[in-house]
């Protein structure tokens, strides 16, 4: 428990840094391109964009960056989908429900102090559209870890959309499972490789003495 509290405080710090991390610090004026857009398809709650996640195998890959020494993370934006020509989104509300998350991976809502996704954490997050503040539904989650995964063995967050309500008030069926994969950026792999090479070199030198 103490480890999670400590890690949670570290994640909170990364959340405070997320404005500059995500968009150069333009006072919360995030670029919506690349966000996960949530909507409805044939009476079922669904991811509408990006296409990689919206279509089989319903999986998308993100690159982790080093936020702080030994802490890796990535900013993932979430929003409600609005069809071209409409003046309102497809949804009134939806809950993102954690199905599976890799150990040592957590997700914290930008601006919050405690992780919401992770082993033993709440694992549910509800987005509600407010006509008086349309941008409020556009949120960001910082997924972070103190463990560096590999390209072949990424960290994973799986979720589904539940308790969704369409704009007209219709209750929608729950979605299938979507998967977010997290892998290190190439620079991190190079740094790790250099470090391992250095250790091997030191071991060889020690063996010659």
Phi, psi and omega in degrees: 000318180299324181297319181293323179296315179297316180294324178298321178294323178295319178295322178300321178296318179295328178295322178295331180272356191292335180298312179287329180293323186274321189210020177081010173081033180277048174049055173069014178272071185288148173281123184284346181297129181093352178292159174275113181263125183255137182202216183219144175225115177053046176080010181238135175298140186204157168279128180263321177218154357286161186301323181304322183272331183283338183248155177307140008271023176057055186214138178221151183245135177242151180259125178281140174246157178279110181279315177219163178306120179081004179235122183244142182198172178209145180268122179244119181272148179228143181202164173271141182278135175241124179293146179302129180097342178274154177252015178211157180283172179286334185245153169262323176199161177199152176247128174272117184250122178294128176258318177207146173215138180295146175303145177073010173248132177226161176230129179238134177291133181307128180093347178271169183255340183236142176299146178252332177251139181151168179296127179078006180259171185310312175076007175227145183212121184255129176254130181233130180280130178245110181303334180280345179214072186304328183284346184296334181284345177280106185238164177231141175242129175267113173269129186216159181205155173257012180241129181269112180283186177240166178299322183276343182224071184288160168284151188228139169233121178245139182216165170223163181258123183231164176051040181275144177235126180288168182302325182277006178093359180287133175285132182260153174289153179292151181279175169281193183265133176248150185234128171254129177250143181235123181233160181283153174289153182307324181298323180293320178295320179296318180296319179295318179297319179296320179295317178295320178298321179296320179294320178298318179298317179295321180295319179295318179297320180294328181288336183279341185286000000 
